[in-house]
């Protein structure tokens, strides 16, 4: 792709991993990435911020890139205690982590504008700011509005959505099967 637009690139892959590195030697491309998209070079993790002059489509792809690179999607095991009973269930969750408080605050407000309900907190053990999208509604809305470009994360999201739908359908089937009869002893 880079060669088609006139840039020479070298691509390196690592054995037994899904990691690739792309090296592009171009001052013009570097200045575009640094000036327009606010990408930093060197040690950057604590002072990253979103560019302010992106149109809606560029912002969407910027957020997709953030989530593709630094998020995880999984079913969290949750325990809730109510009325002296402990309830256990699986909660679908997408977690994004960053060390930059500026990026954390910007992303949190953008997700709220998109009608998602993010939960943000500071994790002092990993020294990161975390944004969680919990629950079925958030996962489905994330898939509809943002989604993943990374094929592994896209498959994982699809798998979790299918699992959620299966659980909801089987739960509805159980509820609609009528009252359960007690066995007489």
N, C-alpha and C positions, 0 to 999 in steps of 0.2 A: 504494500500500500504506500509506504513512504517513497519507494522508488518511482511510483507512478506520478507523484507530485514533485519529483526532482531532488529528493534527498537520498544520500547514500547511507545505508544502515547495515550494521552487523548484529546478527541475532545469535545469542548463546543460550544453549539449554543445558540443564544439569541432569546427569544420569539419575534414573530412578526417582525423579521428582517431577512435579508439574511446574517448575520454576523456569522462567525465561527472562533474559535480560536483553534489552534492545539498546544499542549504542548508535546515536546519530551525531555526526560531527557537522553542526551547522550553527553559526552565530545567529542567522536570521530566525531559524526555528526556536532557538534558545531564547531570543529576545521576545518573540511572540508568546511563548509559554510563561515567561517571567512577567512581562508587562500586562498582558490581557488576562491570563488565568492565575496570576499571583503565585505560581509555583516557585518554590525556593530551592536553592542548592546548598549542599553541605548539611550541617546539623540544623534541622528545621522543625522537628516534631512539636516543639512547644510554642511556636509563633506562626503557625499556619492560620490563614483566614480565607474566607470565601471572597472571590472577586465580586464587586458590587455592580458592575456594568454588563452582566450577562442577560441575554434575553431568556424567555421562558424555556425554550428547548435546550439552550446551552446549560441553564441551571439544572434542568432535569438530568442531563447527561453528566454533569459535575457530581450531582448527588449519587447517581448510579455508580460512578467511579469510586466515590468514597465508600459506598456500601460494598461494592465488589472487592475492594482492597482490604478494608478494616472492619468487616462485620462478620458475625457468625449467626447461623440460624439453627435452632434445635428445639426439642421438646423438653422443657424444664420440669423437673419433679418438684411439685409444690405441696407443702403440708400446711393445713389451716386447722386451728383448734377452735371449735365452737361448742359451747355448752358441754364442756368436759369430754368431747369426742374429737378425735383427730381424723380429718379427711385428707386423703391423698389423691392427687390427680395430675395429669400432664397438661402443661400450659405451653402452647406454641409461642416462641420468643425469637425476636431478632435483636441482637445486641451490636451496637456500634461503639468503638472505643477510640479515644484520641487523648493526647497530652496537651492539646491546645485549648485553653478556656475560651478563646475568641471563636474558634471553629465550633466548639461545643454549644455555645450560646446562639450562634447564627443558625446552626442546623436544627437545634431545638425549636427555635421560633418558626423556621420554615416548615418543619414537620407539622407544627400546630396550625399554621396557615393552610396546610393541605388537608386539614380535618382529621389528621391522625392524632392519637393520644399517647405521646411519648412520655416515658418516665425517665428522668435524668438524675444522676447522682455521681459523687466523687468516690472512687475506689482507692483508698489510701494504701492498700497493699500493692497494687500494681501501678500506683501513681498515675491513674488515668481517669478521664471523665467518661462516663458511660451513658448511653441512651438506649433504653429498652423499648421495644414495641411488643407488648404482650397481648395475647388473646386472639381469638378467631377473627373478630372484626378488624383489628389492626393488621393482621397478617394478610387477609383478603384485600384490604384497601391498599396496603403496601404493594402487593402483587399487581393490582390494577393501575396504580398511579406511578410507581417507581420501578419495581421489579429488579431483576439482576441481568447483567450481560454475561457474567462469568458462567460457563456451562455447568460446572459442578454445583455452584450455588443455585442456579436456576433449577437443576434436577432436584436438589434437596428441598427447595421451596415447593416445587410441584408435588413431591412425595409427602411433605407435611400437610399440604392442602388436601391431598387425596385421603390421607389418614384422618384428618379432621372431619372431612365429609363422611367417611365410613363410620366413624364413631358417632357422629350426629345422626346418621340414618339408622344405625343399629339401636341407638338410644331411643329414637322416635318409634322404632318398631317395637321395642320393649314396652314403651309407654302406651302404645296403641293396642297392645295385645290383650287388654282388659285386665281386670283385677286377678291377682294370683290367688289360687286356692291353697289353703293349708292342707297338708296331708294329715290324715287322721292316724294316730299311732296305735 
